[in-house]
Amino acid sequence: MYSTKVDPESLLEEPPSPHSPDGQSFSGIPALVFFFLTFTTGQAVHRAWADLSTVSFIVSAYVALLLLFWCLRRLDGLPRGGAGAGTTAEEKRLKFAVWLLSLILNGMFAFRVAEMLPPALAAVVWMVAGATALAGVYTFFIYREPLPDAIGSSLPSSTAETLAH
């Protein structure tokens, strides 16, 4: 095993910017993804035009995905607090919106899949959807990351010793 010296303070620094060294960014990728999502949604609506319930499902899922991506982008753009910084009201609202939109999408897709399956498999689909919803509650509202000043104490002793040397 080798020993690598890691400065514990460097673990607390902001992650590197998504910009490349020459000042270019990957701003074209989200636009490409948005175009692809919109194009495939349009194709799906065109194919399902005769079935109103399928069209409403497709459009609802598209709108929910757009809102989810927008909320995630806003949440990701919020400034990160330092040691002891609390969660802001906007961050709480965005986390709730992300969880709720994820829950809606999860329920929509579970419903569409479960209606095509035998009852026993449909029950499994709904149990997985429920477990996912509970995991979202835990991740967004219950779990707290360790404070930055307690990094050494939250690691196993062998890892903390490696970081200290």
Backbone hydrogen bonds, N-H to C=O, Kabsch-Sander energy under -0.5 kcal/mol:
donor,donor_aa,acceptor,acceptor_aa,energy
4,T,2,Y,-0.5
6,V,4,T,-0.5
10,S,7,D,-1.4
11,L,7,D,-0.7
11,L,8,P,-0.8
12,L,9,E,-1.3
13,E,10,S,-0.7
20,S,24,Q,-3.0
23,G,20,S,-2.1
29,I,26,F,-1.4
31,A,27,S,-0.9
32,L,28,G,-2.2
33,V,29,I,-2.6
34,F,30,P,-2.7
35,F,31,A,-2.4
36,F,32,L,-2.5
37,L,33,V,-2.8
38,T,34,F,-2.6
39,F,35,F,-2.9
40,T,36,F,-2.7
41,T,37,L,-2.0
42,G,38,T,-2.5
43,Q,39,F,-2.3
44,A,40,T,-2.4
45,V,41,T,-2.5
46,H,42,G,-2.3
47,R,43,Q,-2.4
48,A,44,A,-1.9
49,W,46,H,-0.9
51,D,48,A,-1.8
52,L,50,A,-0.8
55,V,51,D,-2.2
56,S,52,L,-2.5
57,F,53,S,-1.9
58,I,54,T,-2.6
59,V,55,V,-2.6
60,S,56,S,-2.4
61,A,57,F,-2.6
62,Y,58,I,-2.3
63,V,59,V,-2.5
64,A,60,S,-2.6
65,L,61,A,-2.5
66,L,62,Y,-2.4
67,L,63,V,-2.5
68,L,64,A,-2.5
69,F,65,L,-2.8
70,W,66,L,-2.3
71,C,67,L,-2.7
72,L,68,L,-2.6
73,R,69,F,-2.3
74,R,70,W,-2.3
75,L,71,C,-2.8
76,D,72,L,-2.5
77,G,73,R,-1.5
78,L,74,R,-0.6
78,L,75,L,-0.8
85,A,82,G,-2.0
92,K,88,T,-2.1
93,R,89,A,-2.4
94,L,90,E,-2.6
95,K,91,E,-2.6
96,F,92,K,-2.3
97,A,93,R,-2.5
98,V,94,L,-2.7
99,W,95,K,-2.6
100,L,96,F,-2.9
101,L,97,A,-2.8
102,S,98,V,-2.3
103,L,99,W,-2.5
104,I,100,L,-2.6
105,L,101,L,-2.6
106,N,102,S,-2.8
107,G,103,L,-2.7
108,M,104,I,-2.7
109,F,105,L,-2.6
110,A,106,N,-2.4
111,F,107,G,-2.4
112,R,108,M,-2.1
113,V,109,F,-2.3
114,A,110,A,-3.1
115,E,111,F,-1.8
116,M,113,V,-1.4
117,L,114,A,-1.1
122,A,118,P,-2.6
123,A,119,P,-2.1
124,V,120,A,-1.4
125,V,121,L,-2.4
126,W,122,A,-2.3
127,M,123,A,-2.2
128,V,124,V,-2.5
129,A,125,V,-2.2
130,G,126,W,-2.4
131,A,127,M,-2.5
132,T,128,V,-2.3
133,A,129,A,-2.0
134,L,130,G,-2.3
135,A,131,A,-2.4
136,G,132,T,-2.0
137,V,133,A,-1.9
138,Y,134,L,-2.4
139,T,135,A,-2.8
140,F,136,G,-2.6
141,F,137,V,-2.4
142,I,137,V,-0.8
142,I,138,Y,-1.2
143,Y,138,Y,-3.1
150,A,147,L,-1.8
151,I,148,P,-1.2
154,S,150,A,-1.4
154,S,151,I,-0.5
155,L,151,I,-0.7
160,A,156,P,-2.6
161,E,157,S,-2.3
162,T,158,S,-1.8
163,L,159,T,-2.3
164,A,160,A,-1.7
165,H,161,E,-1.2
